[in-house]
Amino acid sequence: MSADQPTVLVVEDEMAQREVLAYNLEAEGFRVLKAEDGEEAMLLVDEDAPDIIVLDWMMPNLSGIEVCRRLKTRNETRSIPVIMLSARSEEVDKVRGLETGADDYVVKPYSVVELMARVRGQLRRVRPSAVGLRLEYEDIVLDSETHRVSRANKPLKLGPTEFRLLSTFMEKPGRVWSREQLLDRVWGRDIYVDTRTVDVHIGRLRKALTQYGGGDPLRTVRGAGYALG
């Protein structure tokens, strides 16, 4: 499974609906995590931070609305988009869901095709390279669909790991990524790689980005990690 595959967490207590959602998301090329209740969802978020969460409102014990509230009050999870699923179609319920922090609200029964489009729409916002968008930062252009990178209109040759590193940096310029966060995003959580390997590939990326001159756009933050800009 590709390390840069977007991960979707599906939280749904009805098994049939959970499996239908998982099947369709996997068919669209997503990596899918599944939880049958709110407690399991919170554990999975901590263990394997997803890129987006599809969350049912009505669940036993810990409701979807409470899961959403907890996620949105924590610094490390508040930026994960949440699409709330609910049989509650009243406007007051939709407003409550959105005010709790949900990024989108879909009423059951829903169209799977429409839900897939909403998932892709949220991903465009948080991981544009995952849905084939073109990224730009100053004079650097990365086309995630054609896997081409240029700087000042000159094509750059990047290996697949360097390409994924640059995609990660260009999605959130200025954000400081720790070595561990880069390992999870670029290499994948299931692969053991020494953190020093990150430094080696950052060095290769720097060399590629400056091969025709121009300043080094990557910043080393002592004790914290790396950032673009």
DRENDO-1510 file (C-alpha; in Angstrom, 1 decimal, always signed):
<recs>
REC; n; res; u; v; w
REC; 1; MET; +0.0; +0.0; +0.0 .
REC; 2; SER; +1.4; +3.4; -1.0 .
REC; 3; ALA; +2.6; +5.5; +1.8 .
REC; 4; ASP; +1.1; +8.7; +0.3 .
REC; 5; GLN; -2.3; +7.1; -0.1 .
REC; 6; PRO; -4.9; +9.3; +1.7 .
REC; 7; THR; -6.3; +7.5; +4.8 .
REC; 8; VAL; -10.0; +7.7; +5.6 .
REC; 9; LEU; -11.4; +6.6; +9.0 .
REC; 10; VAL; -15.0; +5.4; +8.8 .
REC; 11; VAL; -16.8; +5.4; +12.1 .
REC; 12; GLU; -20.2; +3.7; +11.8 .
REC; 13; ASP; -21.9; +1.3; +14.2 .
REC; 14; GLU; -24.0; -0.4; +11.6 .
REC; 15; MET; -21.8; -3.1; +10.0 .
REC; 16; ALA; -23.5; -3.2; +6.6 .
REC; 17; GLN; -23.1; +0.6; +6.1 .
REC; 18; ARG; -19.6; +0.6; +7.4 .
REC; 19; GLU; -18.6; -2.1; +4.9 .
REC; 20; VAL; -20.3; -0.4; +2.0 .
REC; 21; LEU; -18.5; +2.8; +2.7 .
REC; 22; ALA; -15.1; +1.0; +3.2 .
REC; 23; TYR; -15.6; -0.9; -0.1 .
REC; 24; ASN; -16.4; +2.3; -2.1 .
REC; 25; LEU; -13.6; +4.3; -0.6 .
REC; 26; GLU; -11.0; +1.5; -1.3 .
REC; 27; ALA; -12.3; +1.4; -4.9 .
REC; 28; GLU; -11.5; +5.1; -5.1 .
REC; 29; GLY; -7.9; +4.4; -4.0 .
REC; 30; PHE; -8.2; +5.4; -0.4 .
REC; 31; ARG; -6.6; +3.5; +2.6 .
REC; 32; VAL; -9.5; +2.8; +5.0 .
REC; 33; LEU; -9.6; +2.4; +8.7 .
REC; 34; LYS; -12.8; +1.2; +10.3 .
REC; 35; ALA; -14.3; +1.8; +13.8 .
REC; 36; GLU; -17.6; +0.6; +15.1 .
REC; 37; ASP; -18.0; +3.0; +18.0 .
REC; 38; GLY; -16.7; +6.3; +19.3 .
REC; 39; GLU; -14.1; +4.9; +21.7 .
REC; 40; GLU; -12.5; +2.8; +19.0 .
REC; 41; ALA; -12.4; +5.8; +16.7 .
REC; 42; MET; -10.5; +7.9; +19.3 .
REC; 43; LEU; -8.0; +5.1; +19.7 .
REC; 44; LEU; -7.5; +4.8; +16.0 .
REC; 45; VAL; -7.0; +8.5; +15.5 .
REC; 46; ASP; -4.2; +8.4; +18.2 .
REC; 47; GLU; -2.6; +5.3; +16.7 .
REC; 48; ASP; -2.8; +6.1; +13.0 .
REC; 49; ALA; -3.8; +9.8; +12.3 .
REC; 50; PRO; -6.2; +9.7; +9.3 .
REC; 51; ASP; -6.4; +12.4; +6.7 .
REC; 52; ILE; -10.2; +12.6; +7.0 .
REC; 53; ILE; -13.0; +11.1; +9.1 .
REC; 54; VAL; -16.4; +10.0; +8.0 .
REC; 55; LEU; -18.4; +9.9; +11.3 .
REC; 56; ASP; -21.8; +8.7; +12.2 .
REC; 57; TRP; -23.7; +10.9; +14.7 .
REC; 58; MET; -25.8; +8.2; +16.4 .
REC; 59; MET; -23.7; +5.6; +18.1 .
REC; 60; PRO; -23.9; +3.9; +21.5 .
REC; 61; ASN; -21.7; +5.0; +24.4 .
REC; 62; LEU; -19.7; +7.8; +22.8 .
REC; 63; SER; -21.7; +9.6; +20.1 .
REC; 64; GLY; -20.3; +11.0; +16.9 .
REC; 65; ILE; -21.0; +14.5; +18.0 .
REC; 66; GLU; -19.0; +14.0; +21.2 .
REC; 67; VAL; -16.1; +12.4; +19.1 .
REC; 68; CYS; -16.2; +15.4; +16.8 .
REC; 69; ARG; -16.1; +17.8; +19.8 .
REC; 70; ARG; -13.1; +16.1; +21.4 .
REC; 71; LEU; -11.2; +16.0; +18.1 .
REC; 72; LYS; -11.8; +19.7; +17.4 .
REC; 73; THR; -10.6; +20.8; +20.9 .
REC; 74; ARG; -7.2; +19.0; +20.6 .
REC; 75; ASN; -4.4; +20.8; +18.8 .
REC; 76; GLU; -3.1; +17.6; +17.2 .
REC; 77; THR; -6.4; +16.6; +15.7 .
REC; 78; ARG; -8.4; +19.8; +15.1 .
REC; 79; SER; -7.3; +20.1; +11.5 .
REC; 80; ILE; -8.5; +16.6; +10.5 .
REC; 81; PRO; -11.7; +17.2; +8.3 .
REC; 82; VAL; -14.8; +15.5; +9.7 .
REC; 83; ILE; -17.8; +14.6; +7.5 .
REC; 84; MET; -20.8; +13.9; +9.8 .
REC; 85; LEU; -23.4; +11.4; +8.8 .
REC; 86; SER; -26.8; +11.6; +10.4 .
REC; 87; ALA; -30.5; +10.6; +9.9 .
REC; 88; ARG; -31.3; +13.9; +11.6 .
REC; 89; SER; -32.4; +16.2; +8.7 .
REC; 90; GLU; -33.7; +19.2; +10.7 .
REC; 91; GLU; -31.8; +22.4; +10.2 .
REC; 92; VAL; -31.2; +22.8; +13.9 .
REC; 93; ASP; -29.4; +19.4; +14.0 .
REC; 94; LYS; -27.2; +20.3; +11.0 .
REC; 95; VAL; -26.3; +23.6; +12.6 .
REC; 96; ARG; -25.4; +21.8; +15.9 .
REC; 97; GLY; -23.2; +19.4; +14.0 .
REC; 98; LEU; -21.4; +22.2; +12.2 .
REC; 99; GLU; -21.0; +24.3; +15.3 .
REC; 100; THR; -19.4; +21.3; +17.1 .
REC; 101; GLY; -16.7; +21.4; +14.4 .
REC; 102; ALA; -17.9; +19.1; +11.6 .
REC; 103; ASP; -16.6; +20.3; +8.2 .
REC; 104; ASP; -19.5; +18.8; +6.3 .
REC; 105; TYR; -22.9; +17.3; +7.2 .
REC; 106; VAL; -24.6; +14.5; +5.1 .
REC; 107; VAL; -28.1; +13.3; +5.8 .
REC; 108; LYS; -29.0; +9.6; +5.6 .
REC; 109; PRO; -30.0; +8.0; +3.3 .
REC; 110; TYR; -27.2; +9.5; +1.2 .
REC; 111; SER; -25.8; +8.9; -2.3 .
REC; 112; VAL; -22.5; +7.1; -2.1 .
REC; 113; VAL; -21.4; +9.0; -5.2 .
REC; 114; GLU; -22.1; +12.3; -3.6 .
REC; 115; LEU; -20.3; +11.3; -0.4 .
REC; 116; MET; -17.2; +10.2; -2.3 .
REC; 117; ALA; -17.3; +13.7; -4.0 .
REC; 118; ARG; -17.5; +15.4; -0.6 .
REC; 119; VAL; -14.6; +13.3; +0.7 .
REC; 120; ARG; -12.5; +14.3; -2.3 .
REC; 121; GLY; -13.5; +18.0; -1.8 .
REC; 122; GLN; -12.3; +18.0; +1.8 .
REC; 123; LEU; -9.1; +16.2; +0.8 .
REC; 124; ARG; -8.4; +19.0; -1.7 .
REC; 125; ARG; -8.2; +21.4; +1.2 .
REC; 126; VAL; -5.9; +19.4; +3.4 .
REC; 127; ARG; -3.9; +17.2; +1.0 .
REC; 128; PRO; -4.2; +18.7; -2.5 .
REC; 129; SER; -1.4; +16.5; -3.9 .
REC; 130; ALA; -3.4; +13.3; -3.0 .
REC; 131; VAL; -6.2; +14.3; -5.4 .
REC; 132; GLY; -3.8; +15.2; -8.3 .
REC; 133; LEU; -3.7; +19.0; -7.9 .
REC; 134; ARG; -0.8; +21.3; -8.9 .
REC; 135; LEU; +1.1; +22.9; -6.0 .
REC; 136; GLU; +3.1; +26.1; -6.2 .
REC; 137; TYR; +5.5; +27.7; -3.8 .
REC; 138; GLU; +7.5; +30.8; -5.0 .
REC; 139; ASP; +9.2; +29.5; -8.1 .
REC; 140; ILE; +8.7; +25.8; -7.4 .
REC; 141; VAL; +5.8; +24.0; -9.2 .
REC; 142; LEU; +4.8; +20.4; -8.4 .
REC; 143; ASP; +2.3; +18.6; -10.6 .
REC; 144; SER; +1.1; +15.6; -8.6 .
REC; 145; GLU; -0.8; +14.1; -11.5 .
REC; 146; THR; +2.2; +14.0; -13.9 .
REC; 147; HIS; +4.8; +13.7; -11.1 .
REC; 148; ARG; +6.8; +16.6; -12.6 .
REC; 149; VAL; +8.6; +19.3; -10.6 .
REC; 150; SER; +10.2; +22.5; -11.9 .
REC; 151; ARG; +11.9; +25.5; -10.4 .
REC; 152; ALA; +12.1; +28.8; -12.3 .
REC; 153; ASN; +10.7; +26.9; -15.3 .
REC; 154; LYS; +13.5; +24.3; -15.3 .
REC; 155; PRO; +12.6; +20.7; -14.8 .
REC; 156; LEU; +14.0; +18.9; -11.7 .
REC; 157; LYS; +14.7; +15.2; -11.4 .
REC; 158; LEU; +13.5; +13.9; -8.1 .
REC; 159; GLY; +13.3; +10.3; -6.8 .
REC; 160; PRO; +9.9; +9.0; -5.6 .
REC; 161; THR; +10.8; +9.6; -1.9 .
REC; 162; GLU; +12.0; +13.1; -2.6 .
REC; 163; PHE; +8.9; +13.8; -4.6 .
REC; 164; ARG; +6.7; +12.7; -1.7 .
REC; 165; LEU; +8.7; +14.8; +0.8 .
REC; 166; LEU; +8.4; +17.9; -1.4 .
REC; 167; SER; +4.6; +17.3; -1.8 .
REC; 168; THR; +4.3; +17.1; +2.0 .
REC; 169; PHE; +6.2; +20.4; +2.5 .
REC; 170; MET; +4.3; +22.2; -0.3 .
REC; 171; GLU; +0.9; +21.3; +1.0 .
REC; 172; LYS; +1.7; +23.2; +4.2 .
REC; 173; PRO; +4.4; +25.8; +3.7 .
REC; 174; GLY; +5.9; +27.1; +6.9 .
REC; 175; ARG; +4.7; +24.0; +9.0 .
REC; 176; VAL; +7.5; +22.3; +10.9 .
REC; 177; TRP; +7.5; +18.5; +10.3 .
REC; 178; SER; +9.3; +16.3; +12.8 .
REC; 179; ARG; +11.3; +13.4; +11.4 .
REC; 180; GLU; +8.7; +11.0; +12.9 .
REC; 181; GLN; +5.9; +12.8; +11.2 .
REC; 182; LEU; +7.7; +12.7; +7.9 .
REC; 183; LEU; +8.4; +9.0; +8.3 .
REC; 184; ASP; +4.7; +8.3; +8.8 .
REC; 185; ARG; +3.6; +10.5; +5.9 .
REC; 186; VAL; +6.3; +9.6; +3.3 .
REC; 187; TRP; +7.4; +6.1; +4.2 .
REC; 188; GLY; +4.2; +4.8; +5.9 .
REC; 189; ARG; +3.6; +3.7; +9.5 .
REC; 190; ASP; +4.0; +0.0; +8.6 .
REC; 191; ILE; +7.6; +0.4; +7.5 .
REC; 192; TYR; +10.5; +0.7; +9.9 .
REC; 193; VAL; +13.0; +3.3; +8.8 .
REC; 194; ASP; +15.7; +4.9; +10.9 .
REC; 195; THR; +15.0; +8.7; +11.4 .
REC; 196; ARG; +18.5; +9.4; +10.0 .
REC; 197; THR; +17.2; +8.2; +6.7 .
REC; 198; VAL; +15.0; +11.3; +6.6 .
REC; 199; ASP; +18.1; +13.5; +6.9 .
REC; 200; VAL; +19.7; +11.7; +3.9 .
REC; 201; HIS; +16.6; +12.3; +1.7 .
REC; 202; ILE; +16.3; +15.9; +2.8 .
REC; 203; GLY; +19.9; +16.3; +1.7 .
REC; 204; ARG; +19.0; +14.8; -1.7 .
REC; 205; LEU; +15.9; +17.0; -2.0 .
REC; 206; ARG; +18.0; +20.2; -1.2 .
REC; 207; LYS; +20.5; +19.2; -3.8 .
REC; 208; ALA; +17.8; +18.7; -6.5 .
REC; 209; LEU; +16.1; +22.0; -5.6 .
REC; 210; THR; +19.3; +24.0; -5.8 .
REC; 211; GLN; +20.9; +22.3; -8.8 .
REC; 212; TYR; +20.4; +25.4; -11.1 .
REC; 213; GLY; +21.1; +27.9; -8.4 .
REC; 214; GLY; +18.7; +29.7; -6.2 .
REC; 215; GLY; +18.5; +29.6; -2.4 .
REC; 216; ASP; +17.7; +26.6; -0.4 .
REC; 217; PRO; +13.9; +26.8; +0.4 .
REC; 218; LEU; +14.1; +24.1; +3.1 .
REC; 219; ARG; +14.6; +25.2; +6.7 .
REC; 220; THR; +16.1; +23.0; +9.5 .
REC; 221; VAL; +14.6; +23.8; +12.8 .
REC; 222; ARG; +17.0; +22.6; +15.5 .
REC; 223; GLY; +15.4; +20.0; +17.8 .
REC; 224; ALA; +12.1; +20.1; +15.9 .
REC; 225; GLY; +12.5; +19.0; +12.2 .
REC; 226; TYR; +12.2; +20.6; +8.8 .
REC; 227; ALA; +10.0; +23.2; +7.1 .
REC; 228; LEU; +9.5; +24.7; +3.6 .
REC; 229; GLY; +10.0; +28.5; +4.0 .
</recs>
